[in-house]
Amino acid sequence: MANALMPAGSSEALQTYVKRIRQRAESGGRPLRFMEFCGTHTTAISRSGLRSVLEGAVELVAGPGCPVCVTSDWEIDRMLAYCDVPNVILTSYGDLIRVPGSQSSLAERRAEGIDVRVVYSPLDAVNMAAQEPDRPVIFLGVGFETTAPATALAIADANRRGLTNFYVHSAHKATEPAIRTLLGQGGVRLDGLLCPGHVSTVIGADAFAFIPGEFGIPAAVGGFEPLEILVALDYLVEAARGMRPVGLFNGYTRWVRPEGNQQALALLRETFEPCDSPWRGLGVIPASGMGLRPAYRRFDAAAAFPADVPQPKPRRGCRCGDVLRGQLTPHQCPLFGKACTPSRPYGPCMVSSEGACAAFYRYSRDAAPTEV
Amino acid sequence: MCLAVPGKVVSIEASKAVVDILGNRRTVDVTLVNAGVGDWVLVHAGIAIQVLDQDQAAASVAAYKDLMDTIGMG
């Protein structure tokens, strides 16, 4: 890999940053608490051991940035209802297939004979629809602004090819309304926010300027290599300790422009319109969902295959909602590692490889619970 | 879910490019980026979502080196 792509993360450089961050953070008494919004950051931070080497100086709290985790039980049940569509082919990303709804999961329905296929890209699902024109192909779209453009391109592709058997169920979500809701609720004290690096490639670093502007805490866009995460945290510590003004820092400039990807944003605006959307742990957030615009309604799976799906009962004992709000660490959940494990997940945060519980289980299962 | 991987564009035909990702060649949709052969692109779910800013990439590497020099670890 070229140097230009992966800045050298020598152990000396990493240790230097860790030392500086610890010293500065510890200079102010209580530990600083930052939230990493993004599930990919959660996994990277756990895997690299950064969470534990900074312990006592900086607490890193996982946020609601795991799309599969924040998809509500009702929405999962709604997706499962498509199994009743005759001759259907259901397609989605691997993580979603395993999330339990109130009765079963798509993986279980597949074992019972429903044609559920994991795809790498929604464009693959469009090709399936072209190859089997007599069968409805439904793509179950989950993800934030990083992922939604691929769904929008798939719809454009199906439209161009005149396919009448390709449908999308859009459970896509926007990040800004969730961050606003979370910070507005004030349920967890935060000294700064590590912003999602790959969402930022699309929406732009400037999209997060509201965090320091409206909530008075620093925000940093960071990459996913340990050194890149440390550079972002270094900024957050400096700002939180008053060594520089509270603002927005872009530590991932090789991929993230201030304005993002305008072509992708234009396509998103053309394809989707904001709609109210339910988030696990955060409730219904106005204008946080991405529904299909009327011009693309014929691709809307929910409109083509209506189903009456009752609101499921709350999942007994599951604390995923608290984990997603940053109010509970995975270790503090009574089910963690006992009734809920990656091989037998009870809640979605243990299902997705990016879920906080799955990351903690995999990389720091035996660590002592820390109070949030 | 938001995992994205860098790859180098090998060839382009209309909206599809062959991209070398860690030695694997994949067809990637490049509709949403202005990429040419030889450019590095960030790939997610079968589409390119951004093109590497070479100047910024070089600047980041230089900044890390500067820091290491400043604190005597260069």
Interface residues (C-beta under 8 A of the other chain):
Chain A: M1 A2 N3 A4 L5 P7 A8 E12 A13 T16 R20 C38 G39 T40 G65 C66 P67 V68 Y93 D95 Y120 S121 P122 L123 D124 V142 G143 F144 T146 T147 P149 A150 L153 P196 G197 H198 V199 T201 V202 L227 T253 R254 W255 V256 R257 N261 Q263 A264 L267 S352 E354
Chain B: M1 C2 L3 A4 P6 L22 D29 T31 L32 V33 N34 W40 L42 H44 A45 G46 I47 I49 Q50 L52 D53 Q54 Q56 A57 A58 A59 S60 V61 Y64 L67 M68 I71 M73
